[in-house]
């Protein structure tokens, strides 16, 4: 039976989210609010939510600097933040 949920890993932690959830929302839902750090070490997190500010960048399946607000979470996806 398909419950509409998928499982992925965020910072090595298994998380279940509804299908159609953006990666940014999945990260925020698991209480990990730090997405990355600026070059000076300041914590960064999503600002615009529509891919313009680039503050939501994370590594997805080993690919760095992916805009998490623009990518839907997928079954088995691995996401790494600086958090």
N, CA, C and O atoms as CSV, one atom per row, in Angstrom:
chain,resi,resn,atom,element,x,y,z
A,1,UNK,N,N,0.839,-1.184,0.000
A,1,UNK,CA,C,0.000,0.000,0.000
A,1,UNK,C,C,0.888,1.253,0.000
A,1,UNK,O,O,1.802,1.361,0.817
A,2,UNK,N,N,0.632,2.170,-0.883
A,2,UNK,CA,C,1.405,3.406,-1.001
A,2,UNK,C,C,0.789,4.467,-0.092
A,2,UNK,O,O,-0.351,4.887,-0.288
A,3,UNK,N,N,1.566,4.894,0.909
A,3,UNK,CA,C,1.050,5.871,1.876
A,3,UNK,C,C,1.318,7.308,1.456
A,3,UNK,O,O,0.877,8.244,2.122
A,4,UNK,N,N,2.045,7.487,0.344
A,4,UNK,CA,C,2.372,8.837,-0.072
A,4,UNK,C,C,3.583,9.392,0.646
A,4,UNK,O,O,3.892,10.577,0.514
A,5,UNK,N,N,4.274,8.557,1.405
A,5,UNK,CA,C,5.480,8.970,2.126
A,5,UNK,C,C,6.712,8.393,1.441
A,5,UNK,O,O,6.661,7.324,0.832
A,6,UNK,N,N,7.802,9.112,1.552
A,6,UNK,CA,C,9.089,8.626,1.068
A,6,UNK,C,C,10.099,8.770,2.200
A,6,UNK,O,O,9.912,9.566,3.120
A,7,UNK,N,N,11.171,7.987,2.116
A,7,UNK,CA,C,12.223,8.042,3.135
A,7,UNK,C,C,13.513,8.488,2.480
A,7,UNK,O,O,13.884,7.997,1.414
A,8,UNK,N,N,14.196,9.423,3.126
A,8,UNK,CA,C,15.479,9.911,2.646
A,8,UNK,C,C,16.377,10.122,3.847
A,8,UNK,O,O,15.932,9.998,4.988
A,9,UNK,N,N,17.642,10.441,3.599
A,9,UNK,CA,C,18.574,10.701,4.693
A,9,UNK,C,C,19.013,12.158,4.651
A,9,UNK,O,O,19.436,12.673,3.616
A,10,UNK,N,N,18.901,12.806,5.808
A,10,UNK,CA,C,19.385,14.177,5.957
A,10,UNK,C,C,20.453,14.140,7.044
A,10,UNK,O,O,20.167,13.836,8.202
A,11,UNK,N,N,21.678,14.451,6.658
A,11,UNK,CA,C,22.808,14.379,7.595
A,11,UNK,C,C,22.863,13.018,8.295
A,11,UNK,O,O,23.012,12.936,9.514
A,12,UNK,N,N,22.740,11.954,7.496
A,12,UNK,CA,C,22.810,10.557,7.951
A,12,UNK,C,C,21.629,10.126,8.816
A,12,UNK,O,O,21.657,9.034,9.384
A,13,UNK,N,N,20.608,10.945,8.929
A,13,UNK,CA,C,19.417,10.618,9.723
A,13,UNK,C,C,18.251,10.306,8.791
A,13,UNK,O,O,17.926,11.104,7.911
A,14,UNK,N,N,17.615,9.136,8.983
A,14,UNK,CA,C,16.464,8.784,8.156
A,14,UNK,C,C,15.277,9.659,8.509
A,14,UNK,O,O,14.947,9.859,9.678
A,15,UNK,N,N,14.641,10.176,7.460
A,15,UNK,CA,C,13.498,11.075,7.617
A,15,UNK,C,C,12.421,10.652,6.632
A,15,UNK,O,O,12.729,10.324,5.486
A,16,UNK,N,N,11.169,10.654,7.058
A,16,UNK,CA,C,10.041,10.377,6.167
A,16,UNK,C,C,9.286,11.677,5.926
A,16,UNK,O,O,8.993,12.426,6.858
A,17,UNK,N,N,8.978,11.929,4.657
A,17,UNK,CA,C,8.223,13.120,4.275
A,17,UNK,C,C,7.176,12.738,3.235
A,17,UNK,O,O,7.256,11.678,2.614
A,18,UNK,N,N,6.217,13.598,3.058
A,18,UNK,CA,C,5.184,13.365,2.045
A,18,UNK,C,C,5.781,13.525,0.648
A,18,UNK,O,O,6.657,14.363,0.435
A,19,UNK,N,N,5.312,12.731,-0.288
A,19,UNK,CA,C,5.708,12.909,-1.693
A,19,UNK,C,C,5.374,14.331,-2.110
A,19,UNK,O,O,4.348,14.876,-1.703
A,20,UNK,N,N,6.244,14.938,-2.927
A,20,UNK,CA,C,6.008,16.293,-3.386
A,20,UNK,C,C,6.619,17.359,-2.489
A,20,UNK,O,O,6.497,18.551,-2.771
A,21,UNK,N,N,7.279,16.938,-1.401
A,21,UNK,CA,C,7.931,17.873,-0.487
A,21,UNK,C,C,9.259,18.320,-1.087
A,21,UNK,O,O,10.011,17.495,-1.607
A,22,UNK,N,N,9.554,19.606,-1.021
A,22,UNK,CA,C,10.857,20.077,-1.495
A,22,UNK,C,C,11.932,19.641,-0.501
A,22,UNK,O,O,11.640,19.377,0.666
A,23,UNK,N,N,13.158,19.569,-0.967
A,23,UNK,CA,C,14.272,19.213,-0.090
A,23,UNK,C,C,14.390,20.248,1.027
A,23,UNK,O,O,14.626,19.879,2.178
A,24,UNK,N,N,14.233,21.524,0.715
A,24,UNK,CA,C,14.309,22.573,1.748
A,24,UNK,C,C,13.268,22.340,2.839
A,24,UNK,O,O,13.580,22.460,4.024
A,25,UNK,N,N,12.057,22.014,2.459
A,25,UNK,CA,C,11.005,21.747,3.446
A,25,UNK,C,C,11.321,20.515,4.272
A,25,UNK,O,O,11.068,20.499,5.477
A,26,UNK,N,N,11.865,19.494,3.653
A,26,UNK,CA,C,12.242,18.281,4.377
A,26,UNK,C,C,13.299,18.605,5.434
A,26,UNK,O,O,13.227,18.113,6.560
A,27,UNK,N,N,14.274,19.430,5.071
A,27,UNK,CA,C,15.321,19.822,6.017
A,27,UNK,C,C,14.719,20.614,7.174
A,27,UNK,O,O,15.031,20.350,8.335
A,28,UNK,N,N,13.869,21.569,6.867
A,28,UNK,CA,C,13.236,22.365,7.918
A,28,UNK,C,C,12.331,21.517,8.803
A,28,UNK,O,O,12.265,21.744,10.011
A,29,UNK,N,N,11.628,20.535,8.216
A,29,UNK,CA,C,10.736,19.669,8.984
A,29,UNK,C,C,11.477,18.798,9.981
A,29,UNK,O,O,10.903,18.393,10.992
A,30,UNK,N,N,12.746,18.501,9.713
A,30,UNK,CA,C,13.498,17.664,10.654
A,30,UNK,C,C,14.289,18.511,11.636
A,30,UNK,O,O,15.190,18.003,12.304
A,31,UNK,N,N,13.971,19.779,11.732
A,31,UNK,CA,C,14.544,20.716,12.709
A,31,UNK,C,C,16.013,21.051,12.455
A,31,UNK,O,O,16.688,21.557,13.351
A,32,UNK,N,N,16.513,20.782,11.260
A,32,UNK,CA,C,17.884,21.153,10.910
A,32,UNK,C,C,17.811,22.464,10.139
A,32,UNK,O,O,17.590,22.459,8.928
A,33,UNK,N,N,17.994,23.570,10.820
A,33,UNK,CA,C,17.781,24.866,10.185
A,33,UNK,C,C,19.020,25.440,9.525
A,33,UNK,O,O,18.925,26.399,8.759
A,34,UNK,N,N,20.177,24.868,9.809
A,34,UNK,CA,C,21.396,25.349,9.162
A,34,UNK,C,C,21.578,24.584,7.856
A,34,UNK,O,O,21.729,23.363,7.858
A,35,UNK,N,N,21.564,25.296,6.767
A,35,UNK,CA,C,21.723,24.679,5.453
A,35,UNK,C,C,23.185,24.703,5.022
A,35,UNK,O,O,23.702,23.709,4.513
A,36,UNK,N,N,23.840,25.821,5.220
A,36,UNK,CA,C,25.240,25.958,4.827
A,36,UNK,C,C,25.851,27.098,5.623
A,36,UNK,O,O,25.170,27.763,6.404
A,37,UNK,N,N,27.141,27.316,5.416
A,37,UNK,CA,C,27.835,28.444,6.040
A,37,UNK,C,C,28.427,29.318,4.941
A,37,UNK,O,O,28.861,28.819,3.903
A,38,UNK,N,N,28.440,30.603,5.176
A,38,UNK,CA,C,29.054,31.531,4.220
A,38,UNK,C,C,30.570,31.357,4.277
A,38,UNK,O,O,31.080,30.640,5.137
A,39,UNK,N,N,31.283,32.002,3.375
A,39,UNK,CA,C,32.741,31.901,3.365
A,39,UNK,C,C,33.344,32.440,4.659
A,39,UNK,O,O,34.457,32.056,5.019
A,40,UNK,N,N,32.639,33.317,5.361
A,40,UNK,CA,C,33.134,33.845,6.638
A,40,UNK,C,C,32.640,33.022,7.834
A,40,UNK,O,O,32.944,33.352,8.980
A,41,UNK,N,N,31.875,31.945,7.567
A,41,UNK,CA,C,31.416,31.059,8.627
A,41,UNK,C,C,30.046,31.349,9.191
A,41,UNK,O,O,29.605,30.672,10.120
A,42,UNK,N,N,29.357,32.353,8.644
A,42,UNK,CA,C,28.021,32.696,9.127
A,42,UNK,C,C,27.000,31.642,8.691
A,42,UNK,O,O,27.059,31.163,7.558
A,43,UNK,N,N,26.060,31.271,9.579
A,43,UNK,CA,C,25.025,30.299,9.198
A,43,UNK,C,C,24.089,30.886,8.141
A,43,UNK,O,O,23.730,32.062,8.204
A,44,UNK,N,N,23.705,30.076,7.189
A,44,UNK,CA,C,22.806,30.499,6.108
A,44,UNK,C,C,21.628,29.538,6.040
A,44,UNK,O,O,21.744,28.364,6.390
A,45,UNK,N,N,20.497,30.054,5.585
A,45,UNK,CA,C,19.277,29.259,5.459
A,45,UNK,C,C,18.414,29.886,4.372
A,45,UNK,O,O,18.680,31.016,3.961
A,46,UNK,N,N,17.378,29.178,3.891
A,46,UNK,CA,C,16.566,29.711,2.799
A,46,UNK,C,C,15.990,31.088,3.119
A,46,UNK,O,O,15.515,31.349,4.224
A,47,UNK,N,N,16.049,31.936,2.137
A,47,UNK,CA,C,15.526,33.290,2.293
A,47,UNK,C,C,14.322,33.504,1.374
A,47,UNK,O,O,13.254,33.915,1.826
A,48,UNK,N,N,14.502,33.224,0.086
A,48,UNK,CA,C,13.431,33.538,-0.874
A,48,UNK,C,C,12.486,32.360,-1.133
A,48,UNK,O,O,11.301,32.571,-1.394
A,49,UNK,N,N,12.988,31.140,-1.065
A,49,UNK,CA,C,12.152,29.968,-1.318
A,49,UNK,C,C,11.801,29.753,-2.769
A,49,UNK,O,O,10.955,28.913,-3.078
A,50,UNK,N,N,12.435,30.500,-3.683
A,50,UNK,CA,C,12.127,30.321,-5.102
A,50,UNK,C,C,13.373,30.273,-5.981
A,50,UNK,O,O,13.288,30.498,-7.189
A,51,UNK,N,N,14.541,29.978,-5.380
A,51,UNK,CA,C,15.750,29.726,-6.154
A,51,UNK,C,C,16.560,30.934,-6.576
A,51,UNK,O,O,17.510,30.792,-7.346
A,52,UNK,N,N,16.214,32.118,-6.096
A,52,UNK,CA,C,16.928,33.329,-6.506
A,52,UNK,C,C,18.111,33.633,-5.582
A,52,UNK,O,O,19.166,34.057,-6.054
A,53,UNK,N,N,17.948,33.423,-4.275
A,53,UNK,CA,C,18.973,33.866,-3.320
A,53,UNK,C,C,20.144,32.884,-3.164
A,53,UNK,O,O,21.217,33.290,-2.718
A,54,UNK,N,N,19.970,31.632,-3.512
A,54,UNK,CA,C,21.012,30.593,-3.428
A,54,UNK,C,C,21.456,30.295,-1.992
A,54,UNK,O,O,22.494,29.661,-1.800
A,55,UNK,N,N,20.704,30.732,-0.988
A,55,UNK,CA,C,21.080,30.497,0.405
A,55,UNK,C,C,20.734,29.096,0.882
A,55,UNK,O,O,21.202,28.675,1.940
A,56,UNK,N,N,19.933,28.374,0.130
A,56,UNK,CA,C,19.477,27.039,0.540
A,56,UNK,C,C,20.347,25.913,-0.030
A,56,UNK,O,O,19.939,24.752,-0.019
A,57,UNK,N,N,21.524,26.246,-0.520
A,57,UNK,CA,C,22.363,25.232,-1.176
A,57,UNK,C,C,22.837,24.157,-0.203
A,57,UNK,O,O,23.294,24.452,0.902
A,58,UNK,N,N,22.717,22.905,-0.638
A,58,UNK,CA,C,23.161,21.735,0.117
A,58,UNK,C,C,23.748,20.725,-0.864
A,58,UNK,O,O,23.680,20.916,-2.079
A,59,UNK,N,N,24.319,19.657,-0.334
A,59,UNK,CA,C,24.775,18.550,-1.178
A,59,UNK,C,C,23.660,17.523,-1.258
A,59,UNK,O,O,23.135,17.080,-0.237
A,60,UNK,N,N,23.302,17.148,-2.477
A,60,UNK,CA,C,22.271,16.136,-2.699
A,60,UNK,C,C,22.886,15.009,-3.508
A,60,UNK,O,O,23.363,15.210,-4.625
A,61,UNK,N,N,22.865,13.818,-2.921
A,61,UNK,CA,C,23.462,12.635,-3.555
A,61,UNK,C,C,24.899,12.909,-3.999
A,61,UNK,O,O,25.323,12.469,-5.067
A,62,UNK,N,N,25.639,13.640,-3.167
A,62,UNK,CA,C,27.046,13.919,-3.435
A,62,UNK,C,C,27.320,15.099,-4.343
A,62,UNK,O,O,28.481,15.449,-4.559
A,63,UNK,N,N,26.286,15.719,-4.879
A,63,UNK,CA,C,26.454,16.885,-5.750
A,63,UNK,C,C,26.313,18.146,-4.896
A,63,UNK,O,O,25.251,18.400,-4.327
A,64,UNK,N,N,27.372,18.922,-4.810
A,64,UNK,CA,C,27.378,20.114,-3.968
A,64,UNK,C,C,26.628,21.281,-4.608
A,64,UNK,O,O,26.439,21.328,-5.823
A,65,UNK,N,N,26.215,22.201,-3.776
A,65,UNK,CA,C,25.614,23.480,-4.178
A,65,UNK,C,C,24.288,23.346,-4.931
A,65,UNK,O,O,23.993,24.144,-5.820
A,66,UNK,N,N,23.504,22.347,-4.578
A,66,UNK,CA,C,22.166,22.203,-5.171
A,66,UNK,C,C,21.193,23.105,-4.412
A,66,UNK,O,O,21.230,23.164,-3.183
A,67,UNK,N,N,20.331,23.801,-5.134
A,67,UNK,CA,C,19.330,24.667,-4.500
A,67,UNK,C,C,18.174,23.805,-3.998
A,67,UNK,O,O,17.350,23.328,-4.779
A,68,UNK,N,N,18.131,23.618,-2.690
A,68,UNK,CA,C,17.175,22.676,-2.095
A,68,UNK,C,C,15.721,23.112,-2.232
A,68,UNK,O,O,14.823,22.272,-2.174
A,69,UNK,N,N,15.476,24.385,-2.410
A,69,UNK,CA,C,14.086,24.839,-2.544
A,69,UNK,C,C,13.516,24.518,-3.928
A,69,UNK,O,O,12.304,24.596,-4.132
A,70,UNK,N,N,14.371,24.163,-4.864
A,70,UNK,CA,C,13.937,23.902,-6.235
A,70,UNK,C,C,13.888,22.420,-6.586
A,70,UNK,O,O,13.547,22.066,-7.715
A,71,UNK,N,N,14.223,21.549,-5.635
A,71,UNK,CA,C,14.320,20.121,-5.910
A,71,UNK,C,C,13.359,19.368,-5.005
A,71,UNK,O,O,13.328,19.592,-3.795
A,72,UNK,N,N,12.572,18.470,-5.599
A,72,UNK,CA,C,11.658,17.647,-4.811
A,72,UNK,C,C,12.420,16.476,-4.200
A,72,UNK,O,O,13.280,15.875,-4.843
A,73,UNK,N,N,12.090,16.163,-2.948
A,73,UNK,CA,C,12.695,15.030,-2.274
A,73,UNK,C,C,12.277,13.745,-2.985
A,73,UNK,O,O,11.142,13.612,-3.441
A,74,UNK,N,N,13.210,12.810,-3.069
A,74,UNK,CA,C,12.957,11.525,-3.713
A,74,UNK,C,C,13.342,10.396,-2.782
A,74,UNK,O,O,14.202,10.557,-1.915
A,75,UNK,N,N,12.705,9.256,-2.964
A,75,UNK,CA,C,13.003,8.070,-2.178
A,75,UNK,C,C,14.486,7.742,-2.227
A,75,UNK,O,O,15.074,7.667,-3.306
A,76,UNK,N,N,15.099,7.543,-1.046
A,76,UNK,CA,C,16.504,7.153,-0.975
A,76,UNK,C,C,17.516,8.277,-1.145
A,76,UNK,O,O,18.721,8.032,-1.087
A,77,UNK,N,N,17.056,9.489,-1.350
A,77,UNK,CA,C,17.957,10.635,-1.545
A,77,UNK,C,C,18.800,10.843,-0.289
A,77,UNK,O,O,18.339,10.621,0.830
A,78,UNK,N,N,20.052,11.275,-0.500
A,78,UNK,CA,C,20.956,11.595,0.596
A,78,UNK,C,C,21.289,13.083,0.541
A,78,UNK,O,O,21.789,13.581,-0.467
A,79,UNK,N,N,21.007,13.777,1.625
A,79,UNK,CA,C,21.199,15.217,1.696
A,79,UNK,C,C,22.175,15.522,2.825
A,79,UNK,O,O,22.037,15.006,3.934
A,80,UNK,N,N,23.159,16.360,2.534
A,80,UNK,CA,C,24.113,16.791,3.550
A,80,UNK,C,C,24.110,18.310,3.621
A,80,UNK,O,O,24.280,18.996,2.613
A,81,UNK,N,N,23.912,18.822,4.835
A,81,UNK,CA,C,23.970,20.255,5.082
A,81,UNK,C,C,25.214,20.532,5.901
A,81,UNK,O,O,25.955,19.608,6.236
A,82,UNK,N,N,25.450,21.781,6.223
A,82,UNK,CA,C,26.543,22.128,7.128
A,82,UNK,C,C,26.082,22.113,8.574
A,82,UNK,O,O,26.785,22.602,9.459
A,83,UNK,N,N,24.889,21.546,8.820
A,83,UNK,CA,C,24.311,21.572,10.157
A,83,UNK,C,C,24.641,20.366,10.983
A,83,UNK,O,O,24.211,20.269,12.132
